[in-house]
Amino acid sequence: MRLDKLLADSGYGSRNDVKKLLKNKLVSVNGQIVTNPGHKADEAHDIITVDGETVRYRRYAYFLLNKPKGYVSSTDDPDSVLYLIDEPDKNLFPCGRLDKDTTGLLLITNDGDLAHELLSPKHHVEKEYAVTLKDPLAEEDLEKFKDGIVLEDGEKCRPASYTIEDDHHCRLVIKEGKYHQIKRMFQAINNEVIELKRIRMKDLVLDEDLPEGSYRELTEAELSSLRRRDPGSEEA
């Protein structure tokens, strides 16, 4: 692989940024200073350093963001969640979407294949939310979610599970992603969502101590879990 591409993929800026590093003799391969951007490097075996720091090659990036209110899950909006990600440009995008007033777990990546796996309706990936309601919860109303509630426009949801925490708070697990789905589900039982926070996507769980607006890299274990195909998913 070309050295400039390898370094750009590893988070050292654009190709032009990398060329400046090379020109300033800050890059070495196996102990030898390299200034040629087209130098062929083996990301698996060569020891590459930038200003004394060993390079850890990564083609893809994976970040767990605790999304705050006021940001949208798009790539080209002035209020995009991507403005919260202080990383070199790697063509990142949000995996799925959370409404502007919804908070919580949002996966930010540049891995289109993984995003497709997680978002495909065929794979029925679980997403868990903490929900705060305007009116007291009635168990008999929530029971309708188990069989797949019919929304006010006649659209039917897949079965969902829930846990009641108190009169105004519950956890809800869905396996699809219709437009404003959870708000519409509660509208169908004559209640109103006041606060909505995503706390889990598949096995990826939001850290309780990760402040809103902050993010972290996924661990290898978390990545492996996200890539694993669940038994209940349909074959593509």
Secondary structure, 3 states (H helix, E strand, C coil): CEHHHHHHHCCCCCHHHHHHHHHCCCEEECCEECCCCCCECCCCCCCEEECCEECCCCCCCEEEEEECCCCECCCCCCCEHHHHCCCCCCCCEEECCCCCCCEEEEEEECCHHHHHHHHCHHHCCCEEEEEEECCCCCHHHHHHHHCCCECCCCCECCCCEEEEEECCEEEEEECCCCCCHHHHHHHCCCCCEEEEEEEEECCEECCCCCCCCCEEECCHHHHHHHHCCCCCCCCC
